[in-house]
Amino acid sequence: MSKNSNQRIVTRDAYVRNVSEEMIANRQVEFVISSEAVDSYNTVFRISGWDLNRYLKNPIVCYQHRSGSDDPDNIIGTSTVRVEGDKLIGVVTFEDAETNPKAEKVFRKVVNGTLKMASVGARVHKARLGDKEKGEDENVLYFERHELFEWSVVTVGSNIDAHKRNQITLEEMIEDVKKEVSSEASSEEGQELKRSVREAQLIINS
């Protein structure tokens, strides 16, 4: 992918997986952040491609993606992230009520089932279209290398504007991938032509 592609952030919806009594006592909730299933955008995040290093240095969880807000209470907790089979799991630990009343309210709403969604942001560094020979769908965009940027508890999944932004980003990425494939093919054809010329010269000169 091009250098510009490396600057693109894509977001995906996540969902609550586990809210046990023990977890509630520890102010924790478990989310499935990502899996290798084909999502609604016709994309797949390869589990082996996740780079968590940057995120783990500052593993905050926000409310509504407001990490740049002047209100520090929009940072509602921290999380651990782990790979489990073909899923990326995030466990958020919410700040206590005294430290952060907003975190307490969000936590209670998640426990009560009012809030069920989260949203994950990832920076994609490498993508390709599906390979039919590998049994993959040629119309699916496979993300091979991607960096977890942040994740947030949200009131709803991606809204219409977010879906539009994601779709535009994906269309641009697909075009980049197609251009690279075309460029590589042209380069291979050029090399093949050079080889043919050299072989022809050898035949003529022999």
Protein Blocks (a to p, Z undefined) as FASTA:
>chain_A
ZZklmmpccddddddfbdcfklmmnopacddfbdcbdcfkopacdfklpcfklmmmmccc
dehhiambmblklpgbdcddddehjaccdddddddfklmmmlmmmmmmmmnomamcdcdd
dddfbdcdddfknopafkbccdfbdcdfbdcddfbdcdfklmmmmmmmmmmmmmmmmmmm
mmmmmmmmmmmmmmmmmmmmmmmmZZ
